[in-house]
Amino acid sequence: MSRADSANRTDRGRRTGRTSRVRPPKGDPGGPAPRRAAGLTVRPLDPLADAGLVHGWVTHPKAVYWMMQDARVEDVEREYLMKAAHEHYDAFIGLADGEPAFLMERYNPRYVDLAGLYPAEPGDVGLHFLVAPTDTPVHGFTRAAITRAMTELFADPGTRRVVVEPDVRNTAARRIFEYAGFTVVRAIEKPGKDAYLCVCPRERFEQSAAGRPVAP
């Protein structure tokens, strides 16, 4: 996953993304990221309040494919201020029992990041997804987090497909996306990386291991 191409960042406008389904933040946004699979919610990312938190995530060695390894806190703040002002971007912090634990970005691939690289269809929504690094991982947490992220995107009835573009070297991301129902369409060349274009229609997510209801 990468940042939006700088050429696309000049487009500014009022945010139009849906926020009615996200809950307000709980607890200290700078606190540790626990690994509890229960109680996952999302809230809008605050570029000013969350910059330090997100900086620690995106500059961690495990986040090398996020392509912000050398970023400063002020770079992260600037990045998300631009995305907050962008008509076709929304960023969210995922919470585990109220504590920050993952990052998700929703974007319109017709206009940013994948613009011109594939024939976008009506209802396509792009996703960037990053689980916060931790020294105490819990088995199954990443699967729970991608399930929560996908559920959030498909909660909008206008979303027909979710699109991702992981680095071709990022096998861990490909595995988690496959779990959620994504299939590889083809390889694409992006600024700074070679990626796989992967898509997940609503029906495929619902039929995937991530989308199937858990038995009580």
N, C-alpha and C positions, 0 to 999 in steps of 0.2 A: 504494500500500500504506500501511496506516495502523496505528497502535497499536490494541490491543484497546480497546473502549469501556470507560470507567472503571467503568461499572455492572457489568460482567462480571468485574472484577478482584477483587471481594470473595470470590469462590469460591477457596478454598485447598485444597490436598491434596497428597498424594505424587505425584510425577511417575510416569507410567505409560508414557511413550514408549519405543520401542525404541532401544537404544543399542549393541547388540552389533555392529552393522555399521560403526560409526564408528571411525576410528583415533585414537590419542592424538595430541596436538599435537606438532609439530616446530618447532624454531627459536624465535626471539623473536616473541611474539604482537604486539609493538608495531612490528615491522619493516615495510618497504614492501610493497605488494601488487604482485607481478609479474604479467605477463600471459602466462603459459605455459599453453597448453591441455592439455598432457600432465600426467599425474600428479595428477589432481584427486581429493581425498578430502574428507571432512567429519568434524568432531569436535564434541562438545557445546560450546556457548558457556559460558564461565566469567564470570558477571556481575561479579565483582570484578577478575579479571585482565584481562578483555577490554573493560572499560568505556571506557578511554581510546581504544583502537583503534576501537571501534564508534562512539564519539562523533565521531571525525574523519570517519567515513563518512556518518553520518546527518545531520550538520550541513553537509555540503558542498552548494554550490548545485545540483549535479546530482542530489541526493537530496531535492529539494524535495517530492516526492510522498510521501515517508516521513513527513512532517508532524512532524519534530522539529528544525526549523531553529534554534530558539532554545533548545534543550536544553543544559544544563550536563552535565559529566561525571557528577556525582552523580545527575542526572535519569536518565541512561542506565543507571547502575548500579542505581538503584531500579526502573526499568522492567523490567530483565531479572532482578532478584531476584524480582519479583512473578511473572514468567512462569516462572521456574524452580520456583516453589512451586505453580504453577497445575496443576490436574489435566489440563487440556485444551490445554496449550501445551508446545512444545519449541523451542529455538533452537539453531542450529548455525553454526559458522564453516566456510566452505569454504576449502580449502587448495589452492594450486597448487605442486606440488613442495615441500610442507611449509610454505609461507608463506601467511598469511591473504590471501584475495582476494575472497571473497563471503560474504554473510550469507543464511541461509535460516531461516524459521520455519515450523514445522508446527503446525497447530491443528485442533481439532474444530469445524467450522462449525455444528454443531447447537447448541453451547453458547456459543461466543464469536465475536465479530467479525461473523458473518453470521447469528447467532441471530435467528430471526423474520423474516428478510428473504427467505428462499426456502425451499422444502420440501426440507430436507436428506434424502438417502437413506442407507441403511446403506452403509458403506464410503467415504463422502465424507471427504476430507482437505483442509484448507485450506493454502495456501502463500503466504508472503510471501517475496520474493526481491529482493536488492539486490547488485549488483556494486560492489566498492570503486572509488572514483574513482582515476584514475591519469593521469599525464602521458605515459605511454608505452603506449598501448593496442595490443593485438595483434589483428589481424583474426581474427574467429571465436571469440574467448575467451568472450564473453557466451553464444553458442550452446552452447559446450562446458560452461559453468557451469550453464545451465538444464537441459541434458541430464543432468548429474551430479545435480542437485537432484531432477529427476523420477525418475531411476533409483533414488535413495535412497528416495523415497516409495513407489514401486511395488515395491520389494524386500520390503515387507510384503505378504504375500498377502491381507490383509484390506482393502487399499486398492483400491477399485473405480474411483473418480474423484478427480481433483484439481481443486480449486476455487480460483479467484483473483478478485480484485475491484479491478483497476487503475482509477485515476482516469480519467475520460473524456477528459481532456486529455493523458494520458500515452501518446502514440502510439508511443514507443519500446518501452514495456513491452508494448503490444498486439502489436507486430510480433514480439517475441521469444516471446510466449506462443503466437501463431499458428504460429510455427515448430515449437513443441513439441507442437502438436496441439489447442490450445484453440480453442473456438468461443464466440462471444458469445451468451448466452441472452437477456439483456435489461438495460436500465439500472436501477440501484437508487439510492436515496438513503441515504447513510450520514452520521453526524455529521461535519461538516467537509468533506464532499466528495460529488460525484456520481460514481458508479462504474459499470463494466460487470461484470455477473456473467458469468464465463466458466468453462466446465467442460471437462475432458479425461478421457474414459474411458480405461481401461487400453489397450483395443484401438486407440483413435485415436492414443495416444502411440506404440505399437509400430509403427503404420503411418506415422507422421510422419517428416520428415527427421531429427528428433532421435532418434527411437527405432529407426531402421533401423541394423543393424550396419554398421560401416565395413569396406569390403573391404580385405584385407591387401595 
